[in-house]
């Protein structure tokens, strides 16, 4: 009887130690399937943006318009002690500009750029199989990929990094006639 009791006691000690040790280990990493995307409305059309290419999404703060600025530059906003130039995504992509932009997407590294969208429709995930290079019906160079989901037309994906590079290059270029 004492031998079986000793075995049981040892087994209970082993189980207790294993249970206690499980709390000292970090949880296993959980990989969400696919890439996180934001679904937006720009110029009345649906559009996706890779969440990893943005540094923020905000309701549009008070926008100060700049005189004699290009049509795509809506103005500047003050956000967390920083002045950020806000560009209209619809104008940059050649889409109709009927709706008032209500959302501000922040992109870029240390030199932040604001991109204005009229609607935010949610977040989604797309697997590699659902992300197809090219194939966007809008055939704009900044819409370099599409998300193919069942029973839905292809959703164009904006290349935010290329757009930010282009905007920063244009801002750094010498201005003609000034």
N, C-alpha and C positions, 0 to 999 in steps of 0.2 A: 504494500500500500504506500509506503513512504517513497519508493522509487517512482511510482506513477505521479505522486504528488510533487516530487522534485522536478520531474519532466514538465509537468503542467506549470509549475512556478517559473521554470526557465523559459518556457514558451510564452508565458504571459509577460515576463520581463522583456523578451525579444520583441514581442508585438508592441509593447508600450514604448520601447526605445525607437522602434521603426516609426511609430505614429508621431512621437515627439520630433524626430529628425526630419520628418516630412515638412514641418513648419519652418525649418531653418534653410531649406533649399528654395531658390527662386522658382516661381511657377514657370512651366515650360512656355516658350514663346508661342503665341497663337497667331498664325498667319491668316489674315483675311484673304479670301480668294479674289484675285484681280486688283485693279488699280482704282483708287478713289477719284471720282469725278464730281464736279458740280454741274448741275444742269441749269442753264440760264436761258433767258429770253432776250434777244438782241435784235432790234429792228423788226419785232414781231415774229422772228424765227427762233426755233430752239437751237441751242449751242451748248457744247460741253467744254469744260476747262479742267485740266489735270489739277487736282487739289495740291499736289506736291510742288507745283510751280507758282503757287500764291503764298503770300505772307499774311493775308487777312481778307476778310469779307465784312463790310459794314453797311448799315443803312447810310445813304448819302448824307454827309454832314452839310452844313451851310457852305454853298459854293459861291465863290467870288469870281465873277466873269472878268476877263481881261480885254481891254479895248484893242482892236486891230489884230486879234489873234486868229490863227487858222480855224476853219470851221470845225475840225475834229477836236480842237482844244477847248473844252468847256470852261476851264478856269482853274483856280487853285482852291484847295481846302486846307485847313489847319487840323492836323490829327496828331495827338500825343506830342505836341511841341514841334512838329515838323510840317513845313509847307510842301504839299504834294500837288503836282500838275495832274489834272484829271482829263483824260481823253475819252471821247465818245466811241465806244466799240462799233456802234452801227455805222458811223461816218467812216471809221478806219477800214471797215470791211465792205463799204459800198452798199449798205442795206438801208431801207427806208428809216427815217429818223422821226417818226410821228410820236412815239411814246417818250414821256419824260423819264430820264434815267433815275432810278430809285436806289440802286445798289452800287457800291464802290468796291472794286476788287483791287487789292494792293499786290503789286508784283515788283520784281527787281530785288537786288541785294541791298547794298548800302544806299544806292540811289533809287529810291522808291518811285514808282510810277503808278498813278491811279487809272483804272479802266472802269468806265461807267456802263452799266447794263440796266435795262428797264425791268427785268424780272429775275427772281431767283426761284427756281422750281424744285430744288431739292438736291440731295446727294445720292450718288449711285456708285456701283462698282462694275467694272468691266474686266473680263478675263482677256488674256492675250489673244485668244481665238476670236473674241468679239471686237477687238481693236484691229481695224484694217487700215494700212497706210493708203493714202490717196482715197479715191472713191467718193469724195464728197460731191454732192450735187451742185454746190455753190462754186466749185472750181476756183477758189481764191487761194493764192500761195500760202497764206497763213492758216488755212484750214487743211492741214496736211494729213489728217486721219479722220476716220469715221468709226462710230460705235454701231455695230449691227446687233440689234435686239429683236427677238421674235415679235411679229405683228406690229412693228413700228418702222417708219421710214428711217434710213440711216441718219444718225445724229453726228453732225460735223464736230470735230474737236479742234479747238484753237491752239495754235503753237504760241503760247504766251512768251516763252523765252525769245523767240525770233522777233516777235512784235516789240518787246521791250528793247531789245538791241537796236532795232530800226528806229524807234522813237528817241532813244538816247543819242544815236548817231546824228539824227536830224537836228536835235537840240544843240549838239556840239558843233555842227557845221556853221561856217560863217554866213551871216544873213546878208542877202543882196539888197542894196538900196537903202541901207540905214547908216 
